[in-house]
Amino acid sequence: MPIMTRMRDNMPLILFLLLIAFLVTIVFEWGMDYLGLRGRRSDEIGAVNGKVITGKEFSELLRNYTQMQKNQSGADLTEDQIEQLHDQVWQALVTQRLLADEAERLGISVTDQEIRNWVFSDNPPEELRRMFTDSSGTFQRAYMERFLSNPNEVLRDPEGRDPNYGSQQLAEYEKGLRERRIQEKLQSLVLAGVGVPES
């Protein structure tokens, strides 16, 4: 019984030491976070071939896809549609990374001049053609060229906050065109290597 008696007599000291240890741990934890010594928490939500996919990147793409869906349907999305959209955006990001890696490995690239030639050709990309087709079905090439030369004049932020909205939308669209052209080149390269024997 002398051990139990000693423990009981020293209980205030033991509790005091535990309280001090607890406070030191809290101060240490919060202090390291406050001073930035612990390292920043990453926004990383995944990686493809060692290349990080961030939450911000995913959210921006999801926002763009959601806006496109709303514009097409003219109504808000249901919970099921939003869940499907999450999956589509994730698949699109993973596919985009895999194709970009393979194109880089094979040395496939797209120049600014290629994009310019494609956009200003007699047969511009379908979605661009659709954007600048009026209600009578006539393609308004002059309006498209005006937009491409000065996007902020033609395309304004619907919320009225961002004066560079048009330029940002055009840059996003150009990035999409570049990725699509790289995919087409990669697909052509793969198909060129496929042969069917006569037998």
C-alpha positions in Angstrom: 0.0 0.0 0.0 2.9 2.4 0.3 2.9 2.8 -3.5 -0.7 3.8 -3.7 -0.3 6.2 -0.8 2.7 7.8 -2.4 0.8 8.2 -5.7 -2.1 9.7 -3.9 0.1 12.2 -2.1 1.9 13.1 -5.4 -1.3 13.3 -7.5 -1.4 17.2 -7.6 2.2 17.2 -8.8 1.5 14.5 -11.5 -1.6 16.4 -12.7 0.4 19.6 -12.8 3.1 18.0 -14.9 0.6 16.5 -17.3 -1.1 19.9 -17.6 2.3 21.6 -18.4 3.1 18.8 -21.0 -0.3 19.4 -22.6 0.2 23.1 -22.8 3.7 22.8 -24.2 2.4 20.5 -26.9 -0.4 22.9 -27.9 1.9 25.9 -27.9 4.5 23.9 -30.0 1.9 22.7 -32.5 0.2 26.1 -32.9 3.5 27.9 -32.9 4.9 25.8 -35.7 1.8 26.3 -37.8 1.9 30.1 -37.1 5.5 30.5 -37.9 5.2 28.2 -41.0 7.9 25.8 -39.7 5.7 22.7 -40.1 5.3 23.1 -43.9 2.2 24.2 -45.7 -0.7 21.9 -46.1 -0.9 21.0 -49.8 -3.8 21.6 -52.0 -2.9 18.3 -53.8 -5.9 16.1 -54.4 -4.2 13.6 -56.7 -1.3 13.0 -59.1 -0.8 11.4 -62.5 2.7 10.1 -63.4 4.1 12.1 -60.5 2.5 15.4 -61.6 0.2 17.0 -59.0 -3.5 17.8 -59.6 -4.5 20.6 -57.2 -7.9 21.3 -55.7 -7.9 24.7 -57.3 -7.3 23.3 -60.7 -10.1 20.8 -60.3 -12.5 23.4 -58.9 -11.9 25.8 -61.8 -12.4 23.1 -64.4 -15.5 21.9 -62.5 -16.9 25.5 -62.5 -16.3 25.8 -66.3 -18.0 22.4 -66.9 -20.9 23.4 -64.6 -21.4 26.7 -66.4 -21.3 25.1 -69.8 -24.0 22.5 -68.7 -26.2 25.3 -67.3 -25.8 27.3 -70.5 -26.8 24.3 -72.6 -29.7 23.1 -70.5 -30.9 26.5 -69.2 -31.5 25.1 -65.7 -29.7 24.4 -62.5 -28.1 21.0 -62.2 -29.5 18.2 -60.0 -27.4 16.4 -57.4 -27.0 13.4 -59.7 -25.8 15.6 -62.6 -23.3 17.4 -60.3 -22.0 14.0 -59.1 -21.6 12.9 -62.8 -19.9 16.1 -63.6 -17.4 15.5 -60.8 -16.5 12.2 -62.3 -16.3 13.6 -65.8 -14.0 16.5 -64.7 -11.7 14.1 -62.8 -11.6 11.7 -65.9 -10.9 14.7 -68.1 -8.0 15.9 -65.9 -6.4 12.4 -65.7 -6.8 11.9 -69.5 -5.4 15.3 -70.2 -2.3 14.6 -68.0 -1.7 11.2 -69.6 -2.0 12.6 -73.1 0.2 15.6 -72.3 2.9 13.2 -70.9 2.8 11.0 -73.9 2.9 13.9 -76.4 5.8 15.4 -74.5 7.6 12.0 -74.6 7.0 11.8 -78.3 8.0 15.4 -78.9 4.6 16.4 -80.2 3.8 20.1 -79.9 1.5 22.8 -81.4 2.8 26.2 -82.4 0.9 29.5 -82.0 0.9 29.8 -85.8 -0.8 26.4 -86.1 -3.6 27.6 -83.8 -3.9 30.9 -85.7 -4.1 29.2 -89.0 -6.7 26.8 -87.7 -8.9 29.5 -86.2 -8.7 31.9 -89.2 -9.0 29.1 -91.8 -12.1 28.6 -94.0 -13.1 25.9 -91.6 -12.6 27.2 -88.0 -13.2 24.9 -85.0 -16.9 23.9 -84.7 -17.6 25.5 -81.3 -16.1 28.8 -82.4 -18.2 28.6 -85.6 -21.3 27.9 -83.4 -20.5 30.8 -81.1 -20.5 33.3 -83.9 -23.5 32.0 -85.9 -26.5 34.2 -85.8 -30.2 33.1 -85.4 -30.5 32.8 -89.2 -27.7 30.3 -89.3 -25.1 32.6 -90.9 -21.5 32.5 -89.6 -20.4 36.0 -88.7 -16.7 35.8 -89.5 -16.1 39.6 -89.0 -17.6 39.5 -85.5 -15.4 36.4 -84.7 -12.3 38.2 -85.9 -13.2 41.3 -83.9 -13.6 39.1 -80.8 -10.2 37.5 -81.4 -8.4 40.8 -81.8 -10.1 42.4 -78.8 -11.9 39.9 -76.5 -12.6 42.4 -73.7 -14.6 44.6 -76.0 -16.9 41.8 -77.2 -17.1 39.5 -74.2 -17.9 41.0 -70.8 -18.0 39.5 -67.3 -21.6 38.7 -66.6 -21.1 39.8 -63.0 -19.3 43.0 -64.1 -16.3 42.4 -61.8 -13.4 41.4 -64.1 -12.4 43.8 -66.9 -10.1 41.1 -68.4 -12.9 38.5 -68.5 -12.8 38.2 -72.3 -9.0 37.8 -72.5 -9.2 35.1 -69.8 -11.9 33.2 -71.6 -10.0 33.4 -74.9 -6.8 32.2 -73.2 -8.8 29.2 -71.7 -10.3 28.5 -75.1 -6.9 28.7 -76.8 -5.5 26.3 -74.2 -8.3 23.9 -75.0 -7.7 24.1 -78.7 -4.0 23.5 -78.2 -4.7 20.4 -76.1 -7.2 19.2 -78.7 -4.8 19.6 -81.6 -2.1 17.7 -79.6 -4.6 14.9 -79.1 -5.4 14.8 -82.8 -1.7 14.6 -83.7 -1.1 11.9 -81.1 -4.2 10.0 -82.4 -2.9 10.4 -86.0 0.5 9.0 -85.0 -1.1 6.0 -83.3 -3.4 5.3 -86.2 -0.5 5.6 -88.7 1.2 2.8 -86.9 -1.8 0.5 -87.1 -1.8 -1.8 -90.1 -4.2 -4.6 -91.1 -2.5 -7.5 -92.8 -4.1 -8.9 -96.0 -4.5 -12.3 -94.3 
